[in-house]
């Protein structure tokens, strides 16, 4: 089972100064910033996916700047992602159209023909057909019953585009592997879409529209699809939002899936921000300690406007919290006194009121409980990755993107190991998985120098 990371220009400044909270002098974004495989010194994934909607262009405004969009077309995805180095040059690079970026449009903004040309020109190893996302889901209908007229229209658009896309790839001398995308409003409609795609000639299918679905619903769809297609048909799950439950999806013969979940949870989850392996195929999740920048946090600024706290007091509390955490990391501060300093600042930042002014102490007590566990266990000291070794407790501080994304990159590495162990465990107990390919990624020969926050 291949873990494909869906990238969205997730880079960090390798020269960032964590003590002064500033980028390296003369830094040029993208050129000086580094991907996870550069910061960690190895690829914490089995491949990368780039959505055409993220790249952008004339029809859809993407996340890439104009110069970046031009560069990826000029030098190709592998060089753009810096996967052209020894130990990384074998990794697959998937492309899809990013159907969610145009889900409100009458029809997709891309044609099958220009999408095939895009994949070929940019140098993807795998490319998904042009789909039109269906959000409705009804597990209670059977066969091709159910589905609104709009669902059915999008169903047919997706299949017709897949037919034209496959035809457009045939003159490209197999420059990339085409994936036919499945959309549907029920398990049976998705199974029918899969059956038709295989009949067209697809040997690799991609299941779309799963983001809003719960795990049992995704499994129902996979079960129906597996019953409808030959056992050798490969399956990919697009935008797999249930990445933390991947161990329960083994029986469905998944070849690959893409997700951003391990990185995104580092700064978008309320509590599970830092992944820590337990050594038994499971993960522990720790809460990062929030120490936002005093003069940029909206809740803190509202307290200033109300006269509850002054800007000078906030800056002082911020410095005290950071100093206490760093002293604790060096073994020079007690756990309780560190928690007191952190919570005095974190509670106003998160809850919008000082501890004394809160109508109930339960929220502050819960926060203290989560932070206590993080500081008591000190999981960053048990991790040997380049990020945790260089940053120390800075990796556990929830504060701006250079810390938060590094924590997410650490998570990617832990998650990649989890997937490898799942594959190994499946082989060990002789489970039948026709599509399991344990990673053979070797450490990269180059990794930028990391500035140590412990100095």
VENNORLIN-V15450 format. One record per residue. N is the residue number from 1. RES is the residue in one small letter. PHI is phi in radians with two decimals (NA if undefined). PSI is psi in radians with two decimals (NA if undefined). NEAR is the number of other ideal C-beta (glycine too) atoms within 10 Angstrom. Layout:
# VENNORLIN-V15450
n:N res:RES phi:PHI psi:PSI near:NEAR
n:N res:RES phi:PHI psi:PSI near:NEAR
This chain:
# VENNORLIN-V15450
n:1 res:x phi:NA psi:2.09 near:23
n:2 res:x phi:-1.64 psi:2.25 near:23
n:3 res:x phi:-1.63 psi:1.92 near:25
n:4 res:x phi:-1.81 psi:2.18 near:23
n:5 res:x phi:-1.56 psi:2.21 near:27
n:6 res:x phi:-1.50 psi:1.77 near:24
n:7 res:x phi:-1.44 psi:2.56 near:21
n:8 res:x phi:-2.43 psi:0.90 near:15
n:9 res:x phi:1.00 psi:0.88 near:16
n:10 res:x phi:-1.60 psi:1.55 near:18
n:11 res:x phi:-2.16 psi:2.82 near:20
n:12 res:x phi:-2.33 psi:2.79 near:24
n:13 res:x phi:-1.47 psi:1.95 near:21
n:14 res:x phi:-1.16 psi:-0.32 near:20
n:15 res:x phi:-1.78 psi:0.26 near:18
n:16 res:x phi:-1.07 psi:2.37 near:23
n:17 res:x phi:-1.65 psi:1.88 near:14
n:18 res:x phi:-1.35 psi:-0.38 near:24
n:19 res:x phi:-1.34 psi:-0.75 near:11
n:20 res:x phi:-1.60 psi:-0.12 near:7
n:21 res:x phi:0.94 psi:1.04 near:13
n:22 res:x phi:-2.64 psi:2.68 near:13
n:23 res:x phi:-1.25 psi:2.85 near:17
n:24 res:x phi:-1.07 psi:2.54 near:14
n:25 res:x phi:-1.07 psi:2.31 near:7
n:26 res:x phi:1.30 psi:0.23 near:7
n:27 res:x phi:-1.04 psi:2.39 near:14
n:28 res:x phi:-2.02 psi:1.93 near:9
n:29 res:x phi:-0.90 psi:2.62 near:12
n:30 res:x phi:1.24 psi:-0.97 near:14
n:31 res:x phi:-1.16 psi:-0.70 near:6
n:32 res:x phi:-1.69 psi:-0.39 near:15
n:33 res:x phi:-1.31 psi:2.85 near:23
n:34 res:x phi:-2.25 psi:2.54 near:19
n:35 res:x phi:-1.40 psi:2.97 near:21
n:36 res:x phi:-1.02 psi:-0.69 near:28
n:37 res:x phi:-1.23 psi:-0.29 near:28
n:38 res:x phi:-1.54 psi:-0.75 near:22
n:39 res:x phi:-1.14 psi:-0.75 near:25
n:40 res:x phi:-1.42 psi:-0.40 near:23
n:41 res:x phi:1.54 psi:0.05 near:19
n:42 res:x phi:-2.74 psi:2.90 near:19
n:43 res:x phi:-1.49 psi:2.02 near:26
n:44 res:x phi:-1.49 psi:0.61 near:25
n:45 res:x phi:-2.84 psi:2.90 near:26
n:46 res:x phi:-1.64 psi:-0.02 near:22
n:47 res:x phi:2.96 psi:3.04 near:21
n:48 res:x phi:-2.24 psi:2.49 near:25
n:49 res:x phi:-1.97 psi:2.38 near:28
n:50 res:x phi:-2.13 psi:2.22 near:23
n:51 res:x phi:-1.49 psi:2.40 near:25
n:52 res:x phi:-1.06 psi:-0.56 near:28
n:53 res:x phi:-1.14 psi:-0.48 near:21
n:54 res:x phi:-1.31 psi:-0.70 near:19
n:55 res:x phi:-1.12 psi:-0.76 near:22
n:56 res:x phi:1.40 psi:-3.09 near:19
n:57 res:x phi:2.89 psi:-2.73 near:17
n:58 res:x phi:-1.14 psi:-0.56 near:6
n:59 res:x phi:-1.64 psi:-0.50 near:14
n:60 res:x phi:-2.39 psi:2.28 near:19
n:61 res:x phi:-1.35 psi:2.09 near:10
n:62 res:x phi:-1.79 psi:-2.93 near:20
n:63 res:x phi:-1.57 psi:-0.40 near:14
n:64 res:x phi:-1.23 psi:2.54 near:20
n:65 res:x phi:-1.25 psi:2.91 near:13
n:66 res:x phi:-1.04 psi:-0.71 near:10
n:67 res:x phi:-1.20 psi:-0.62 near:8
n:68 res:x phi:-1.20 psi:-0.71 near:17
n:69 res:x phi:-1.09 psi:-0.66 near:16
n:70 res:x phi:-1.21 psi:-0.67 near:11
n:71 res:x phi:-1.17 psi:-0.76 near:15
n:72 res:x phi:-1.12 psi:-0.56 near:19
n:73 res:x phi:-1.27 psi:-0.56 near:16
n:74 res:x phi:-1.38 psi:-0.81 near:11
n:75 res:x phi:-1.74 psi:-0.26 near:13
n:76 res:x phi:1.65 psi:2.78 near:17
n:77 res:x phi:-1.14 psi:-0.64 near:23
n:78 res:x phi:-1.14 psi:-0.79 near:20
n:79 res:x phi:-1.21 psi:-0.66 near:14
n:80 res:x phi:-1.07 psi:-0.71 near:21
n:81 res:x phi:-1.47 psi:-0.06 near:17
n:82 res:x phi:1.04 psi:0.74 near:15
n:83 res:x phi:-1.83 psi:0.34 near:22
n:84 res:x phi:-1.71 psi:0.28 near:14
n:85 res:x phi:-1.77 psi:2.79 near:14
n:86 res:x phi:-1.00 psi:2.34 near:11
n:87 res:x phi:1.60 psi:-0.24 near:17
n:88 res:x phi:-2.13 psi:-0.26 near:23
n:89 res:x phi:-1.29 psi:-0.07 near:9
n:90 res:x phi:-1.68 psi:-0.16 near:13
n:91 res:x phi:-1.21 psi:2.38 near:21
n:92 res:x phi:-1.23 psi:2.62 near:17
n:93 res:x phi:-2.19 psi:1.94 near:24
n:94 res:x phi:-1.60 psi:2.65 near:28
n:95 res:x phi:-2.29 psi:2.46 near:25
n:96 res:x phi:-2.39 psi:3.13 near:29
n:97 res:x phi:-1.63 psi:-0.15 near:28
n:98 res:x phi:1.17 psi:1.02 near:26
n:99 res:x phi:-1.01 psi:-0.50 near:27
n:100 res:x phi:-1.16 psi:-0.47 near:16
n:101 res:x phi:-1.19 psi:-0.33 near:20
n:102 res:x phi:-2.22 psi:0.47 near:20
n:103 res:x phi:-1.15 psi:-0.34 near:14
n:104 res:x phi:-1.57 psi:-0.09 near:6
n:105 res:x phi:-1.37 psi:2.69 near:12
n:106 res:x phi:-1.11 psi:-0.74 near:9
n:107 res:x phi:-2.42 psi:2.77 near:13
n:108 res:x phi:-1.03 psi:2.55 near:24
n:109 res:x phi:-1.36 psi:-0.12 near:17
n:110 res:x phi:-1.94 psi:2.58 near:22
n:111 res:x phi:-1.67 psi:2.76 near:15
n:112 res:x phi:-1.04 psi:-0.63 near:22
n:113 res:x phi:-1.22 psi:-0.81 near:15
n:114 res:x phi:-1.28 psi:-0.43 near:15
n:115 res:x phi:-1.21 psi:-0.73 near:24
n:116 res:x phi:-1.07 psi:-0.72 near:26
n:117 res:x phi:-1.11 psi:-0.71 near:14
n:118 res:x phi:-1.07 psi:-0.85 near:18
n:119 res:x phi:-1.05 psi:-0.75 near:29
n:120 res:x phi:-1.18 psi:-0.80 near:18
n:121 res:x phi:-1.12 psi:-0.67 near:14
n:122 res:x phi:-1.44 psi:-0.28 near:22
n:123 res:x phi:1.54 psi:0.56 near:19
n:124 res:x phi:-1.21 psi:2.61 near:25
n:125 res:x phi:-1.56 psi:-0.41 near:17
n:126 res:x phi:-2.44 psi:2.43 near:21
n:127 res:x phi:-2.42 psi:2.35 near:27
n:128 res:x phi:-1.61 psi:2.53 near:30
n:129 res:x phi:-1.17 psi:2.90 near:31
n:130 res:x phi:-1.42 psi:1.97 near:28
n:131 res:x phi:-1.93 psi:2.90 near:28
n:132 res:x phi:-2.22 psi:1.96 near:24
n:133 res:x phi:-1.14 psi:2.46 near:21
n:134 res:x phi:-2.00 psi:2.11 near:27
n:135 res:x phi:-1.61 psi:-0.48 near:15
n:136 res:x phi:-1.19 psi:2.59 near:15
n:137 res:x phi:-2.55 psi:2.28 near:22
n:138 res:x phi:-2.48 psi:1.80 near:15
n:139 res:x phi:-1.37 psi:-0.18 near:16
n:140 res:x phi:-1.46 psi:-0.13 near:7
n:141 res:x phi:-1.71 psi:2.70 near:14
n:142 res:x phi:-2.11 psi:2.77 near:11
n:143 res:x phi:1.03 psi:-2.42 near:10
n:144 res:x phi:-1.77 psi:0.37 near:15
n:145 res:x phi:-1.36 psi:2.93 near:12
n:146 res:x phi:1.32 psi:-2.99 near:19
n:147 res:x phi:1.47 psi:2.23 near:19
n:148 res:x phi:-1.29 psi:2.87 near:12
n:149 res:x phi:-0.96 psi:-0.63 near:7
n:150 res:x phi:-1.20 psi:-0.69 near:13
n:151 res:x phi:-1.00 psi:-0.81 near:20
n:152 res:x phi:-1.18 psi:-0.63 near:16
n:153 res:x phi:-1.11 psi:-0.78 near:15
n:154 res:x phi:-1.19 psi:-0.62 near:26
n:155 res:x phi:-0.99 psi:-0.85 near:24
n:156 res:x phi:-1.23 psi:-0.67 near:13
n:157 res:x phi:-1.04 psi:-0.78 near:17
n:158 res:x phi:-1.08 psi:-0.75 near:26
n:159 res:x phi:-1.24 psi:-0.70 near:21
n:160 res:x phi:-1.14 psi:-0.70 near:13
n:161 res:x phi:-1.10 psi:-0.66 near:24
n:162 res:x phi:-1.12 psi:-0.69 near:29
n:163 res:x phi:-1.10 psi:-0.81 near:18
n:164 res:x phi:-1.20 psi:-0.61 near:17
n:165 res:x phi:-1.13 psi:-0.80 near:27
n:166 res:x phi:-1.09 psi:-0.70 near:19
n:167 res:x phi:-1.11 psi:-0.66 near:14
n:168 res:x phi:-1.21 psi:-0.42 near:20
n:169 res:x phi:-1.43 psi:-0.25 near:23
n:170 res:x phi:-1.21 psi:-0.43 near:11
n:171 res:x phi:-1.62 psi:0.10 near:8
n:172 res:x phi:-1.71 psi:0.20 near:14
n:173 res:x phi:0.97 psi:0.73 near:7
n:174 res:x phi:0.96 psi:0.76 near:8
n:175 res:x phi:-1.22 psi:-0.41 near:14
n:176 res:x phi:-2.61 psi:2.79 near:20
n:177 res:x phi:-1.53 psi:2.10 near:17
n:178 res:x phi:-1.41 psi:2.44 near:25
n:179 res:x phi:-2.02 psi:2.28 near:29
n:180 res:x phi:-1.53 psi:2.21 near:27
n:181 res:x phi:-1.54 psi:2.36 near:28
n:182 res:x phi:-1.71 psi:2.23 near:35
n:183 res:x phi:-2.28 psi:2.58 near:25
n:184 res:x phi:-3.02 psi:3.02 near:29
n:185 res:x phi:-1.93 psi:0.03 near:25
n:186 res:x phi:-2.80 psi:2.85 near:26
n:187 res:x phi:-0.98 psi:-0.74 near:24
n:188 res:x phi:-1.21 psi:-0.64 near:23
n:189 res:x phi:-1.19 psi:-0.62 near:27
n:190 res:x phi:-1.18 psi:-0.67 near:27
n:191 res:x phi:-1.10 psi:-0.68 near:23
n:192 res:x phi:-1.15 psi:-0.70 near:20
n:193 res:x phi:-1.08 psi:-0.76 near:27
n:194 res:x phi:-1.08 psi:-0.76 near:26
n:195 res:x phi:-1.04 psi:-0.77 near:16
n:196 res:x phi:-1.15 psi:-0.67 near:17
n:197 res:x phi:-1.13 psi:-0.70 near:28
n:198 res:x phi:-1.14 psi:-0.69 near:17
n:199 res:x phi:-1.09 psi:-0.61 near:10
n:200 res:x phi:-1.13 psi:-0.48 near:16
n:201 res:x phi:2.19 psi:0.08 near:13
n:202 res:x phi:-1.35 psi:2.36 near:25
n:203 res:x phi:-1.89 psi:-0.08 near:15
n:204 res:x phi:-2.35 psi:2.11 near:17
n:205 res:x phi:-2.01 psi:2.62 near:26
n:206 res:x phi:-2.15 psi:2.15 near:30
n:207 res:x phi:-1.54 psi:2.06 near:26
n:208 res:x phi:-1.87 psi:3.01 near:27
n:209 res:x phi:1.29 psi:0.36 near:28
n:210 res:x phi:-1.61 psi:-0.19 near:22
n:211 res:x phi:-0.95 psi:-0.81 near:14
n:212 res:x phi:-1.39 psi:-0.07 near:10
n:213 res:x phi:-1.49 psi:2.60 near:17
n:214 res:x phi:-1.44 psi:2.82 near:13
n:215 res:x phi:-0.94 psi:-0.81 near:14
n:216 res:x phi:-1.06 psi:-0.57 near:9
n:217 res:x phi:-1.23 psi:-0.74 near:16
n:218 res:x phi:-1.09 psi:-0.71 near:23
n:219 res:x phi:-1.14 psi:-0.65 near:18
n:220 res:x phi:-1.08 psi:-0.70 near:18
n:221 res:x phi:-1.16 psi:-0.78 near:26
n:222 res:x phi:-1.10 psi:-0.69 near:23
n:223 res:x phi:-1.09 psi:-0.78 near:14
n:224 res:x phi:-1.16 psi:-0.70 near:20
n:225 res:x phi:-1.15 psi:-0.77 near:27
n:226 res:x phi:-1.07 psi:-0.61 near:18
n:227 res:x phi:-1.24 psi:-0.33 near:12
n:228 res:x phi:-1.73 psi:-0.26 near:19
n:229 res:x phi:-2.15 psi:2.78 near:21
n:230 res:x phi:-1.04 psi:2.61 near:8
n:231 res:x phi:-1.12 psi:-0.40 near:9
n:232 res:x phi:-1.43 psi:-0.10 near:9
n:233 res:x phi:-1.16 psi:2.24 near:22
n:234 res:x phi:-1.48 psi:2.59 near:19
n:235 res:x phi:-2.24 psi:2.37 near:22
n:236 res:x phi:-2.13 psi:2.48 near:26
n:237 res:x phi:-1.86 psi:2.11 near:27
n:238 res:x phi:-1.45 psi:2.33 near:29
n:239 res:x phi:0.97 psi:0.92 near:23
n:240 res:x phi:-1.25 psi:1.84 near:24
n:241 res:x phi:-1.48 psi:-0.11 near:18
n:242 res:x phi:-1.87 psi:0.70 near:20
n:243 res:x phi:-1.05 psi:-0.54 near:20
n:244 res:x phi:-1.27 psi:-0.11 near:17
n:245 res:x phi:-1.96 psi:0.32 near:13
n:246 res:x phi:-1.07 psi:-0.48 near:20
n:247 res:x phi:-1.11 psi:-0.41 near:14
n:248 res:x phi:-1.53 psi:-0.01 near:11
n:249 res:x phi:-1.77 psi:0.04 near:20
n:250 res:x phi:-0.96 psi:-0.72 near:17
n:251 res:x phi:-1.13 psi:-0.19 near:14
n:252 res:x phi:-1.63 psi:0.12 near:19
n:253 res:x phi:1.07 psi:0.85 near:20
n:254 res:x phi:-1.39 psi:2.20 near:22
n:255 res:x phi:-1.36 psi:-0.75 near:20
n:256 res:x phi:-2.77 psi:2.82 near:25
n:257 res:x phi:-2.66 psi:2.67 near:26
n:258 res:x phi:-2.07 psi:2.55 near:26
n:259 res:x phi:-2.79 psi:2.73 near:24
n:260 res:x phi:-1.96 psi:0.02 near:20
n:261 res:x phi:-0.89 psi:-0.85 near:23
n:262 res:x phi:-1.04 psi:-0.64 near:27
n:263 res:x phi:-1.35 psi:-0.77 near:26
n:264 res:x phi:-1.12 psi:-0.66 near:19
n:265 res:x phi:-1.13 psi:-0.35 near:22
n:266 res:x phi:-1.06 psi:-0.47 near:25
n:267 res:x phi:-2.40 psi:0.06 near:17
n:268 res:x phi:-2.06 psi:-0.15 near:12
n:269 res:x phi:-1.55 psi:2.55 near:14
n:270 res:x phi:-1.22 psi:-0.53 near:9
n:271 res:x phi:-2.36 psi:-0.69 near:14
n:272 res:x phi:-1.53 psi:1.38 near:16
n:273 res:x phi:-1.79 psi:-0.42 near:25
n:274 res:x phi:-2.23 psi:2.17 near:28
n:275 res:x phi:-1.54 psi:2.40 near:25
n:276 res:x phi:-2.41 psi:2.17 near:17
n:277 res:x phi:-1.29 psi:2.44 near:18
n:278 res:x phi:-1.67 psi:-0.16 near:9
n:279 res:x phi:1.51 psi:0.01 near:7
n:280 res:x phi:-2.16 psi:0.45 near:7
n:281 res:x phi:1.49 psi:0.11 near:12
n:282 res:x phi:-2.09 psi:2.89 near:10
n:283 res:x phi:-2.07 psi:2.56 near:18
n:284 res:x phi:-1.81 psi:2.57 near:14
n:285 res:x phi:-2.09 psi:2.30 near:15
n:286 res:x phi:-2.02 psi:2.66 near:22
n:287 res:x phi:-1.57 psi:2.20 near:20
n:288 res:x phi:-1.26 psi:2.61 near:23
n:289 res:x phi:-1.63 psi:2.05 near:24
n:290 res:x phi:-1.40 psi:2.06 near:19
n:291 res:x phi:-2.32 psi:1.32 near:25
n:292 res:x phi:-1.19 psi:2.84 near:21
n:293 res:x phi:-1.20 psi:2.19 near:14
n:294 res:x phi:-0.95 psi:-0.76 near:22
n:295 res:x phi:-1.65 psi:0.18 near:12
n:296 res:x phi:-2.14 psi:-0.10 near:9
n:297 res:x phi:-1.51 psi:2.15 near:20
n:298 res:x phi:-1.03 psi:-0.75 near:10
n:299 res:x phi:-1.15 psi:-0.66 near:13
n:300 res:x phi:-1.17 psi:-0.68 near:24
n:301 res:x phi:-1.18 psi:-0.56 near:15
n:302 res:x phi:-1.17 psi:-0.62 near:14
n:303 res:x phi:-1.15 psi:-0.62 near:21
n:304 res:x phi:-1.15 psi:-0.78 near:17
n:305 res:x phi:-1.12 psi:-0.54 near:9
n:306 res:x phi:-1.45 psi:-0.10 near:10
n:307 res:x phi:1.40 psi:0.21 near:7
n:308 res:x phi:-1.26 psi:-0.72 near:15
n:309 res:x phi:-2.37 psi:2.62 near:19
n:310 res:x phi:-1.63 psi:2.78 near:11
n:311 res:x phi:-1.06 psi:-0.69 near:12
n:312 res:x phi:-1.10 psi:-0.72 near:10
n:313 res:x phi:-1.13 psi:-0.72 near:13
n:314 res:x phi:-1.08 psi:-0.80 near:22
n:315 res:x phi:-1.08 psi:-0.69 near:13
n:316 res:x phi:-1.13 psi:-0.75 near:14
n:317 res:x phi:-1.14 psi:-0.68 near:21
n:318 res:x phi:-1.07 psi:-0.85 near:20
n:319 res:x phi:-1.10 psi:-0.68 near:14
n:320 res:x phi:-1.11 psi:-0.74 near:15
n:321 res:x phi:-1.09 psi:-0.82 near:25
n:322 res:x phi:-1.11 psi:-0.76 near:21
n:323 res:x phi:-1.11 psi:-0.70 near:13
n:324 res:x phi:-1.12 psi:-0.74 near:22
n:325 res:x phi:-1.13 psi:-0.75 near:23
n:326 res:x phi:-1.19 psi:-0.67 near:20
n:327 res:x phi:-1.13 psi:-0.71 near:16
n:328 res:x phi:-1.05 psi:-0.73 near:20
n:329 res:x phi:-1.09 psi:-0.56 near:21
n:330 res:x phi:-1.49 psi:0.02 near:11
n:331 res:x phi:1.39 psi:0.34 near:6
n:332 res:x phi:-1.92 psi:0.16 near:9
n:333 res:x phi:-2.47 psi:2.57 near:17
n:334 res:x phi:-1.40 psi:2.75 near:11
n:335 res:x phi:-1.13 psi:-0.84 near:13
n:336 res:x phi:-1.17 psi:-0.73 near:11
n:337 res:x phi:-1.20 psi:-0.56 near:12
n:338 res:x phi:-1.17 psi:-0.77 near:23
n:339 res:x phi:-1.07 psi:-0.72 near:23
n:340 res:x phi:-1.06 psi:-0.77 near:15
n:341 res:x phi:-1.16 psi:-0.69 near:22
n:342 res:x phi:-1.20 psi:-0.81 near:25
n:343 res:x phi:-1.22 psi:-0.54 near:20
n:344 res:x phi:-1.04 psi:-0.50 near:15
n:345 res:x phi:-1.72 psi:-0.69 near:25
n:346 res:x phi:-1.23 psi:-0.63 near:23
n:347 res:x phi:-1.08 psi:-0.85 near:22
n:348 res:x phi:-1.07 psi:-0.65 near:23
n:349 res:x phi:-1.17 psi:-0.63 near:22
n:350 res:x phi:-1.66 psi:-0.64 near:19
n:351 res:x phi:-1.85 psi:-0.13 near:16
n:352 res:x phi:1.34 psi:0.28 near:16
n:353 res:x phi:-2.73 psi:2.67 near:18
n:354 res:x phi:-1.23 psi:2.83 near:15
n:355 res:x phi:-1.01 psi:-0.72 near:17
n:356 res:x phi:-1.16 psi:-0.48 near:7
n:357 res:x phi:-1.64 psi:-0.06 near:12
n:358 res:x phi:-1.19 psi:2.37 near:15
n:359 res:x phi:-1.15 psi:-0.43 near:7
n:360 res:x phi:-2.47 psi:2.44 near:8
n:361 res:x phi:-1.50 psi:-0.03 near:12
n:362 res:x phi:-1.11 psi:-0.72 near:9
n:363 res:x phi:-1.12 psi:-0.78 near:15
n:364 res:x phi:-1.13 psi:-0.66 near:18
n:365 res:x phi:-1.15 psi:-0.69 near:10
n:366 res:x phi:-1.12 psi:-0.76 near:11
n:367 res:x phi:-1.07 psi:-0.76 near:22
n:368 res:x phi:-1.07 psi:-0.68 near:19
n:369 res:x phi:-1.08 psi:-0.79 near:11
n:370 res:x phi:-1.17 psi:-0.74 near:16
n:371 res:x phi:-1.19 psi:-0.63 near:22
n:372 res:x phi:-1.04 psi:-0.81 near:16
n:373 res:x phi:-1.05 psi:-0.76 near:13
n:374 res:x phi:-1.06 psi:-0.83 near:20
n:375 res:x phi:-1.28 psi:-0.63 near:21
n:376 res:x phi:-1.18 psi:-0.71 near:9
n:377 res:x phi:-1.42 psi:-0.49 near:13
n:378 res:x phi:0.82 psi:1.00 near:16
n:379 res:x phi:-1.09 psi:-0.49 near:19
n:380 res:x phi:-1.10 psi:-0.46 near:23
n:381 res:x phi:-1.37 psi:-0.22 near:11
n:382 res:x phi:-1.69 psi:-0.03 near:10
n:383 res:x phi:-1.77 psi:2.35 near:19
n:384 res:x phi:-1.70 psi:0.12 near:7
n:385 res:x phi:-1.20 psi:2.75 near:21
n:386 res:x phi:-1.06 psi:-0.57 near:20
n:387 res:x phi:-1.21 psi:-0.90 near:25
n:388 res:x phi:-1.17 psi:-0.63 near:22
n:389 res:x phi:-1.14 psi:-0.65 near:15
n:390 res:x phi:-1.44 psi:-0.65 near:20
n:391 res:x phi:-1.63 psi:-0.48 near:26
n:392 res:x phi:1.08 psi:-2.39 near:21
n:393 res:x phi:-1.17 psi:-0.28 near:24
n:394 res:x phi:-1.00 psi:-0.53 near:25
n:395 res:x phi:-1.19 psi:-0.36 near:26
n:396 res:x phi:-1.65 psi:-0.04 near:26
n:397 res:x phi:-1.58 psi:2.13 near:24
n:398 res:x phi:-1.44 psi:1.74 near:20
n:399 res:x phi:-2.91 psi:1.80 near:20
n:400 res:x phi:1.07 psi:2.92 near:16
n:401 res:x phi:-1.26 psi:-0.52 near:14
n:402 res:x phi:-1.18 psi:-0.55 near:21
n:403 res:x phi:-1.41 psi:-0.83 near:25
n:404 res:x phi:-1.09 psi:-0.74 near:21
n:405 res:x phi:-1.26 psi:-0.58 near:22
n:406 res:x phi:-1.10 psi:-0.72 near:29
n:407 res:x phi:-1.06 psi:-0.71 near:28
n:408 res:x phi:-1.12 psi:-0.64 near:26
n:409 res:x phi:-1.17 psi:-0.68 near:27
n:410 res:x phi:-1.00 psi:-0.79 near:29
n:411 res:x phi:-1.02 psi:-0.69 near:26
n:412 res:x phi:-1.04 psi:-0.76 near:26
n:413 res:x phi:-1.11 psi:-0.74 near:27
n:414 res:x phi:-1.13 psi:-0.73 near:18
n:415 res:x phi:-1.17 psi:-0.69 near:25
n:416 res:x phi:-1.04 psi:-0.75 near:22
n:417 res:x phi:-1.11 psi:-0.67 near:15
n:418 res:x phi:-1.03 psi:-0.79 near:22
n:419 res:x phi:-1.10 psi:-0.73 near:20
n:420 res:x phi:-1.08 psi:-0.70 near:16
n:421 res:x phi:-1.18 psi:-0.61 near:18
n:422 res:x phi:-1.10 psi:-0.77 near:20
n:423 res:x phi:-1.09 psi:-0.76 near:19
n:424 res:x phi:-1.14 psi:-0.67 near:13
n:425 res:x phi:-1.16 psi:-0.69 near:13
n:426 res:x phi:-1.09 psi:-0.69 near:18
n:427 res:x phi:-1.19 psi:-0.70 near:12
n:428 res:x phi:-1.09 psi:-0.69 near:9
n:429 res:x phi:-1.63 psi:0.21 near:7
n:430 res:x phi:1.03 psi:0.65 near:7
n:431 res:x phi:-1.31 psi:2.54 near:11
n:432 res:x phi:-1.44 psi:2.00 near:10
n:433 res:x phi:-2.45 psi:1.69 near:18
n:434 res:x phi:-1.17 psi:-0.21 near:10
n:435 res:x phi:-2.11 psi:0.24 near:17
n:436 res:x phi:-1.51 psi:2.17 near:18
n:437 res:x phi:-2.29 psi:1.63 near:12
n:438 res:x phi:-0.96 psi:2.52 near:16
n:439 res:x phi:-1.14 psi:2.49 near:18
n:440 res:x phi:-2.06 psi:0.36 near:7
n:441 res:x phi:-1.07 psi:2.24 near:19
n:442 res:x phi:-1.69 psi:2.70 near:12
n:443 res:x phi:-1.02 psi:2.47 near:14
n:444 res:x phi:-1.18 psi:2.65 near:18
n:445 res:x phi:-1.46 psi:-0.09 near:10
n:446 res:x phi:-2.36 psi:2.35 near:13
n:447 res:x phi:-2.55 psi:2.26 near:16
n:448 res:x phi:-1.11 psi:2.68 near:16
n:449 res:x phi:-1.15 psi:2.32 near:8
n:450 res:x phi:-1.72 psi:2.35 near:20
n:451 res:x phi:-1.36 psi:2.13 near:16
n:452 res:x phi:-1.40 psi:2.23 near:12
n:453 res:x phi:-1.40 psi:-0.12 near:19
n:454 res:x phi:-1.51 psi:-0.21 near:13
n:455 res:x phi:-1.20 psi:NA near:7
